[in-house]
Amino acid sequence: MPTDPFRLRVLKAITAELKTVTPANGYQSDLSDFVDESGVVRTRVFRGQDSFGVSHPRPMVSILEHPRAAEQVLGSEGTTVSTGGWDLLVQGFADDDPENPTDPAHILSAEVIQCLARARERRNDVLGLGGYMPCVSDLRIGSPVVRPADNTIADVAFFYVAVSLKLVEDLADPFA
């Protein structure tokens, strides 16, 4: 039996998918883990973190749950099977271009969207989680919003893109 609940496994699968955004895979950006000058392995893809400082590497992204929960649809009476949306936000940060500060954030957002779209193409195995309950039966990607540094959210250009997953899960067994 898995030790992580299904939804955390989904977040980890998205994290792993986004870490494939590397020059070796044909992207301009690099979201892979790296070893810093102290010999410590550091990540560029975070889950559940919404504040960052100058010590965080760029480019980087964070996967956040949308603050508004989507409605779940239960199966027939007496069943605990549920299907419904799970809305996430992917937030990314890139170093500013001196003349056109948001250009790198536009590139990063496009690459994140491209990566997620490729994961969506795997019918009956979205994010590598299989096609049987619990599973992700669909992944929808919204339009990105790219913003310049505002010194409130970030001191560099950043983007948000909404990602909506359709989950099929057993509410009585979240660790299934």
SVG drawing of the C-alpha trace seen along z (x, -y; Angstrom):
<svg xmlns="http://www.w3.org/2000/svg" viewBox="-28 -48 59 50">
<polyline fill="none" stroke="black" stroke-width="0.4" points="0.0,0.0 1.4,-3.5 2.5,-5.6 1.4,-8.9 -2.2,-9.8 -3.3,-9.8 -3.4,-13.6 0.2,-13.9 1.3,-11.3 -0.4,-13.4 1.5,-16.5 4.8,-14.5 4.1,-13.3 3.6,-16.9 6.8,-17.9 8.7,-15.1 7.2,-16.0 8.2,-19.7 11.7,-18.7 12.0,-17.3 12.1,-20.9 15.8,-21.0 18.0,-22.0 18.8,-18.3 15.1,-17.7 14.9,-20.6 13.8,-23.4 15.6,-26.7 14.9,-26.7 16.3,-24.3 14.0,-23.1 16.1,-20.1 17.6,-19.6 21.2,-20.8 24.1,-20.7 25.0,-24.1 28.4,-25.4 28.2,-23.8 27.5,-20.4 23.8,-20.4 21.2,-19.1 18.6,-21.8 15.4,-21.8 13.8,-24.3 10.3,-22.8 8.5,-23.3 5.1,-22.1 3.1,-24.2 5.5,-27.1 4.4,-30.6 7.2,-32.8 10.7,-32.9 13.8,-34.9 17.0,-35.8 18.6,-32.6 16.1,-30.5 17.4,-29.5 15.9,-30.9 14.2,-29.8 11.9,-28.0 8.2,-27.0 5.9,-26.2 2.7,-24.0 0.0,-25.4 -3.6,-24.3 -6.1,-26.8 -7.7,-28.4 -11.2,-27.5 -12.1,-23.8 -13.9,-22.3 -17.1,-20.3 -16.7,-16.6 -19.4,-14.3 -20.1,-11.1 -21.1,-7.9 -24.4,-6.2 -25.8,-6.1 -23.7,-4.1 -20.5,-4.4 -17.4,-6.4 -16.2,-6.7 -15.8,-10.3 -14.9,-12.1 -14.3,-15.8 -11.9,-18.6 -8.9,-19.6 -7.6,-23.0 -4.0,-23.9 -1.9,-26.9 1.6,-26.7 3.6,-29.8 7.0,-30.4 9.8,-32.9 12.5,-33.9 15.4,-36.4 14.4,-39.6 15.6,-40.6 17.2,-44.1 15.2,-45.6 12.0,-43.5 11.7,-42.1 8.9,-39.7 10.3,-37.9 12.0,-35.1 8.8,-34.5 6.9,-34.2 9.4,-31.6 9.3,-29.7 5.5,-29.7 5.3,-28.4 7.7,-25.6 5.8,-24.6 2.6,-24.5 4.3,-22.5 5.6,-20.0 2.2,-19.6 0.5,-19.2 2.9,-16.4 1.9,-14.7 -1.8,-15.1 -1.2,-13.3 -0.7,-10.0 -4.3,-8.8 -5.3,-6.4 -2.0,-7.2 -2.0,-11.0 1.1,-11.8 2.1,-8.2 -0.5,-7.3 -2.4,-4.7 -6.0,-4.6 -7.7,-2.8 -9.0,-4.3 -7.4,-6.2 -6.3,-8.1 -6.1,-11.4 -8.5,-11.1 -7.8,-14.5 -5.5,-17.5 -6.6,-20.9 -4.2,-23.9 -5.4,-27.5 -3.9,-30.6 -0.8,-32.0 -0.7,-35.4 2.8,-37.0 3.5,-39.9 6.6,-42.1 8.3,-42.3 6.1,-44.1 8.2,-43.7 5.2,-42.2 4.9,-38.8 8.3,-38.8 11.3,-40.9 11.5,-39.4 9.0,-38.7 6.6,-35.8 3.7,-33.9 0.7,-31.9 -1.1,-29.2 -4.2,-27.3 -4.1,-23.6 -7.3,-21.6 -7.1,-17.8 -10.1,-15.5 -9.6,-12.9 -11.3,-9.5 -10.7,-8.4 -12.2,-6.5 -12.8,-8.9 -12.9,-6.0 -9.4,-5.1 -7.3,-8.2 -4.1,-6.1 -5.2,-3.7"/>
</svg>
